[in-house]
Amino acid sequence: MIATCAVHIPVHRIPAHVVVIRAGRRLPHPRGKPGGLFLERGDHIRASAPGSFTFAYDGNRYRVEHGALRVDCRRLLLGPSRTRRTMVLALRLQSGRVDVRAGARARRALVLSPEMLTLATIARTRFVIERNPAARRTRAWTRGQPIVAANASDQRLRITSRLTYTAIADASGLRLDIWPFSISKLQRATRSADRLAPFWADGLPCSVGCTAPGAIPGWPIRPFHRQHALRAGINELRPANFHVGVDIEAANGAAVYPIQSGYVHIRYQGTGDVNVDVGQFDYWHIHPSIREGQYARAYTTRLGDVLYDFKHLALSEGQGQYLNPLRPGGSLSPYRDTEPPIIGLPRIYTGGRVIVRAFDPQSYVEKASYETPVLAPAALAWRLYDARGRALTGLEWALRGSQNYPPALKPVIFGPGAANPGYACFAFRVLCIPNWTYWLAGGLTEPLPLGQLGRGRYRLTVYAWDWSGNTSALDDWIRIPLARAVQAPSGSLRASFETP
């Protein structure tokens, strides 16, 4: 069937609990053998529990469990292009719930609400959309392949929702339930004019390469040569330091194996931070099943099991100076992430200090007792431009995760309110949402040169990187003099139990 706005949608039957209004009149329920039933543009559908109303259009199936909908013709952004709109017959959800199963024409499997446009991109995807009209909130989640959720009023603003996540659109914006804040309309993809370099291209030793001698790239839990989900990266906030490695999601009791052969050294036995060191790598939070000094072979010798209720394995690399295990040419692979970082709105204070929030969504997630969380960004930087787009500063790095930072820099890099959910959250809760707040300017970098700027408009562009090198930008226009002069906040950082 060709999708047009004039097409009729055949219906096998209309259940007794379903009312269809056409041109202001209720369609009568047919008696006897059904035939010639159809829905068309402009029809209002009202379904009440119990029971459901199922119909198919363009190879995609819709099941209405309860609620109010309208069949309408709309011009929507369905493809990856942010400008090309397609005229389609759309199901507009006013209240209630709709289950959708996509057919071969997956992008036509869509539901539109006042807050959100939801669509599939892969055939045979099943997903659910639910709207609460009192809260003016729409929620959507997939039961299989990823789906796209877009802001209804600005469909260029869109996110990808994967299994176990829920997309939410309301007065606070568009976000996933695991995110600390919504995506901003000011965020954009980076372009060549931004003149960005990979965050690891800093010329320092072992920011790239430096694969441990004899190490076989892989992962320390089975399957060894398939990616696993992460719940923390290097340099995230901890009570005593910056996180010195990566946290890998793992079931309680999961077997842990070395990725490099060598002799075993066991530290902190009898504590939650017990770790087994083999070669260049430390494996934290495991109950050892080997003895001190024993020789362990990569991917063969079982080092131990993940401690009960820790639900993760922490892996760090390096002797004396910890390395980023996800660096290009490193030993932890394969690793791939396709979701770019999310940047919050920066806040400028008297003296030119700036705070910004940011995080890194993950494209690879696994179902555990908790949702795979967002990570902290790998790097943050900024550049100031005049109204004509001419750069007034160089690229100023507020965070560059190619190296592990010393603990003394925590209050310099992290801003007040920065918080890590920590052990207690991951052990007992489903959603563990961090608050990654950073000093963008006036921390590792100089403050904004506000005193050197004449009256007028300027563009502060914030850049963020993730561990795969994906980048995002956010353009914030400011006017000098500042409308309100606010003193920079102060306060303690809130970290968690987890130390490594």
N, C-alpha and C positions, 0 to 999 in steps of 0.2 A: 504493500500500500504506500503510495506517495504521500508524504506529510504536507498537507496544505491546510489553510485555515477554513476551507469550505468542506472538508471531509466529514462524513458521518461516522461515528464510532458505534459499531454494532454491539448490542447487548443481548445476552441470552435470555435474561429475565431481570426484572426489577423486584427485589424482595419487598415484603410488606412494610418493613421498618425503614425503607428508603423512599424519600419524596424527591421528585424531579420537577422543578419549576421551569417552564419555558414560556417566554414572552409574558410573564406575570401570571401564568396559569399552571396549576398543578396537572401533570400528566396522569391520566387514569391508569390504574394497574390493570393489565390485560387479564382476561379470564380465559381459562382453557389453555390450549397449546400456544406458546409464545411464538411470535413471528413479526418481523419488520420493526423490531425495537432498535432504537439507536439514540445516542447522545450527539449533540451538535454544539457549535459555538454559541455561547450565551446561556447555556443551561446551568441552573443552580442545582446542586445535589446536597441533600440533607439526610444523613444516616444516623440512626440512633442504635445504641446497644440493646439487646445482644445481636449477634450476627454480623455479617459483613457483606459488602457489595463489591464484586470484582468485574473489571472490564479490561479490554486490551486495545491498544492503539499503536499502530506503526511497529508491531512486534513486541511492544513493551506492555507488561501487565501491571495493573494498579488494583490494590485491594484496600477499600475504605472501611475501616472498622467502626469509626464514629466521627461525627464532625460535619462541617459545612464546606463545600467546595464550589468552584465555578469553572466551567470549561470556557477558555478565552483565547483570543488570538493576540500574541505579543511578539515584539521584536527583541530578541535576547542574544547575549554573547554566549555562544555555546562552545566555540572552538578556542584554541590557544591564543588566537589573535585578540588583542585588546580593543580593536576598532570595528571589526566586521560583525554585524548583527544579522541574525537569521529570523525570518518570520515563521513562527510555529504555533501550532495549537497547544496551549499550555494548560495544565491543571493548576488552578489557583486555590491554595488552602487558606481558608479563613479561620478554622478551628478544627481541633481533633487530630486524627492520625491517619497516615497513608503508608502502606507498604508497597514498595516498587520492586519489580524484577525486570532488569534490562534485557532486551533482545539484541539482535544483530546491530540495530541502529541505536547504540547505547546513549549517545548524546541527546537523543530525543526522549530518553527516559528522564523526565524532569518534573519537578514540582516547584511552584513559585508561591511564596507567601509575602506579606507586606515587609518582612524583614530579610528574607533569604531566598536565593535561587539555589536549588540543589539539583545536581545532575550526575549521571554515571558517565564514565569514559571507556569502560571495558564491558564487553558483552557478558551477559548472565550475572552481572552484579546485582545483589539484593541490598536494599537500603530502606530506611524508615525516616519519615519526616513527621514531626509532631509540633503543633502550635497551640500556645496558651494565649488567647486573645486578651484576657484580663492583664497579664503581665507584658503583653506585646513582645513575646519571646518565641522564637522558633528554634527547635533542636533537630539535628539530623545525625544519624549514625549508620555505618555500613555493616552488613553481615558477611562481607566477603572482600572484594577488591576495593581499592581507594575510590572515594567520591570527591567531587568538587563542591564546595559551598562558597557562594558569592554574596556580597552585599546587594540587596535587592535594588537599592537606589543608585548604587555605583558598582556595576557588575565587574568592573576592572579590578576591584578589590576582592580577591578570592584566596581561599586556602584549601589544602587537601586534608581530608579526614580519613584515617586508616582504622583498621579493625581495633576495637576496644576504646577508641576515642569518640567523643561527641562534639559536633560543631554546634555553636551557639551564636545566635544573632539577636540582639536586643538593644536597648538604649545605650549600653556600654560599648557597643560595636560588635565586630565579628571576631570570633576566637574559637579555639578548642578548649574543652573543659580542663585540660592539663596546663594551659597557658596562664602565666601570671597577669597578662593584660592583652587587650585586643590589638590587632594590626591597625596601623595608622594610615590614613589616606595620603599622608606626606611621604610614606616610604615608597621607594622605587627600586628597580633593578639598576645596578651599576652599568656604566658605559665607558667606552674608551677615553672619553674626555675627562673622566675622573682620574686617570693616570695612576691606577693602583697596581701594586705588586703583591705577590703572595706573601702572607704574613711571615712565613718561615724563611723568606729570602733576605735574611739580615746579616749574612756573612759570618755568623758566630759558629764555633765548632759544634757539630752534631745537631744543628737545627734541621738538617736533612741528612740522609744517609746514616753512616755509623752503625750499620747492622751488626749486632753482637756476633763475634767470631763463633762459627759453628752453629749458630741459631738457625732453626728452620722456621721461616715465617708461618704464622698460624695463630691459633687461640688455645689457651690452656685448659679448656673444657671441650667435651665432645659436642658436635662434630668439630674436629680440629681445624679444618680448612674451609669453614663456612662462617660468615659473619654472625656475631652475637650482639644482643642489644646492650647498650651502655646506660648507666644511671648517673655517671659523673665523669668528667674529664680532668686533666691536669690543671692546676692553678685555681680550682674552685675553693671557696671559703671553708676553712676548718678552724677549730678553736685555737690550735697551736701554730698553724702554718697555712701555706697554700697546699692544696691537695697535690701529693707527689706522684700520682699515677692515674689510672683509669679504673672505674668500678664496672665490672661486667656482671650483668644479671645472671643469676644461677640459682637453681633450686637448693634448698637445704639438703645437705648430704651429697651434693654433686661431686663427682670425682675430679680432682685437679691434677694436671700433668705438666711437666716443664716443657718449655719451647726451646730450651738450650740445655745440653747435657752438662753435667758438672757435679761437684761434691756439695752435699747438703749442709747448711747451717741453719739452726732453728733459734729464733729469737722470741722473747716475750711469751714463752709457753705458760699456759694457765690463765691468760687474759684474752679479751676479745680481739686484741691486736696481734695475736700470735701469727708469725709468718715464717715461711720456709724460703730460704735464699738458695738459689741455684744459679751459678754463673753470674750473669749481669742482671738477673731478675729476682724480684721479691714477690711472693704470693701470700697475701694477707687474709686473715679471718678464716683459716682452715684448721681442722684437727689433724695433726700430722699422723701419717701411717708409716713413716720411714724414720730412721734414727740419725742422729748427729754424725756427720762425716761419711755417710753412705753415698755411693756414686749413683746418680740418677740419670737415666737415659731419656732424651727428648721423646715425648709422646708415647713412652713405654712404661716408665716407672710412675706408679701412683704416689703422688706426694701426700695426699690426704683428702679430706672431704670438707665442703663448705660448712661452717658452723651453723648450728640451728638458729633460726630467726634472723640470720644476717642476710640471707637471700641474695648474696652477691659475693664475688671474688674481687679483691683489689689487686691490681698488678702494677708494680712500679719497675722502672728500668734505670740502671746507672749505679755507679759506685762513687759516692761522695756528691756528685752533681746529678740530680735526677733528670732524665730525658723525657721528651714527649713520645710515648709509645706509638702515637698515630702519625708521626712525622713521615714524610715521603722517604722511602727507603728503609723504614723501620722494620721491626720484627713482628708487629701485631697487624696481621692482614689475613684475608681481605677486609677492607673497611670502605664503605661507600655511604654517602649521605647526599641526598638531592634537594633537601629543604634549605633555603637560605635563612639567615638569621632574621630575627624580628627586633626592631629598634623602637624604643619609646620616645616620647617628646622630651627633648632636653629642657632643663630649667637653668636659666642664667641668673647669677647672683651678683651683688655688689662686689666690685673688684675683679670681675671676669671669671670667677669660678663657675663651673658648669657640672651638673649631675645629669646622668642619663641611665635609663634602664634598658636592658637588652637580654635576649636569650636565643638559644638555638633549638628549634624544633628538630625532631629526628624523623627521617623517612623509614628507618628500619626499627620496628617495634616488635615486642614479643609479649604474649599474654602471661602474666605472673599474678601473684596475689596483689600486686600494685601495678599501676599503669606505668609504662616506660616514660620517664619524665623528660622534660626539656633539659638541655645542657646549658652551661654558661657559654658565652661566645668565646671563640679562640682568640680574637683580637678586636680592638676598637681603636679608631683614629678619627681625626677631624681636620677640616680645612675651612678657612674663612674666605669668602668671595665678596666682591662688591656687587652693586646692582647690575653691572654689565657682564658678570660672570668671570671677572678677572680674579685670579687667586691672590690673596693678600698675605697668606702664610703658606708654609710648606705642609706636607702631610704630617700631622702631629700624633704620635702613638700614645694612647692612654693605656693600652693593654696589648701585649704581644706575646702570645703563648708559645712561641718557639722554644723558650727556656723556662725552667721552673724558678719562680720568684722567691727570694728570701723572706722569712716571716715578718721582718721589720717593715716591709712595704704594704702590709695588709691595710692599714688606715690611709695609706697614700693612694691605693688603687680602688679599694671598695669604699663606697659612700655610706653614710648613716642609713640604717634600715636594711642593708644587705643581709640576707638570711638564707641559710641552707636548711632544708627540712630535717635531714639527719636520720640516724638509726631508728629512733622511736617512731617516726612517721612511716618509714618503709617497712618496719616490722609489723605494724598493726593497722595501717590505713591503706586505702586504695589510691587516693590522689595525694601526691606529695609535690607541692608547688613551691619552688624557690622564689626568692626576690633578688635578682642580680642587679644591684645598683652600683654604678661606678662614678668616680670622679673623671669626667671626660676632659675637662680643662682645669688646671690648677692642682692636679695630682702629679702624675709623672711628667706632664707637660706644663708649660707656662699658662697662666690664665689668658682668656681672650684679651687682646689689646684694646679694650674699650676706650681708654683715655687717649688713644692715638687716632680714633676714628672721628671723622666729621659727621655732621648731621646727615641722615639719610637711611636708606634700606641696605641691609647686608644679608648675605645668605651663609648660615652656618650649616655645613653638611657633615653629617655623622656617618661613618662607615663601620661596618661590622663584618667579620669573617667567621666561618665555622671551621671545624677540623678537617673538612674535605676541601677547603679553599673557596667554598661558595661565598658570595659577597652580597651585601645589601647596602643601600644608602637612604638617608632621610634628610630632606631639605627643610630647614627651619628658617624662615625669614624673620629678621629682627630689625627694629628701628632704634636708631641712636638720636637723642638720648633715650635710655630705657624708660618705659612708662612708669614702672614701679621698681624702686631699689630695695631689694630684700637681702638680708644678711644670710650667708651660707649656713646651712644647718650643721649641727654637731650632735654627737651621740655615739654610743658603743655599737659595735657590730655584733650580730647574733649568729653564732655558728652552731655546730651540732656535736654530738658525741663522737662521730667518726673522725679519726685523726689522720690516718695515712693519706 
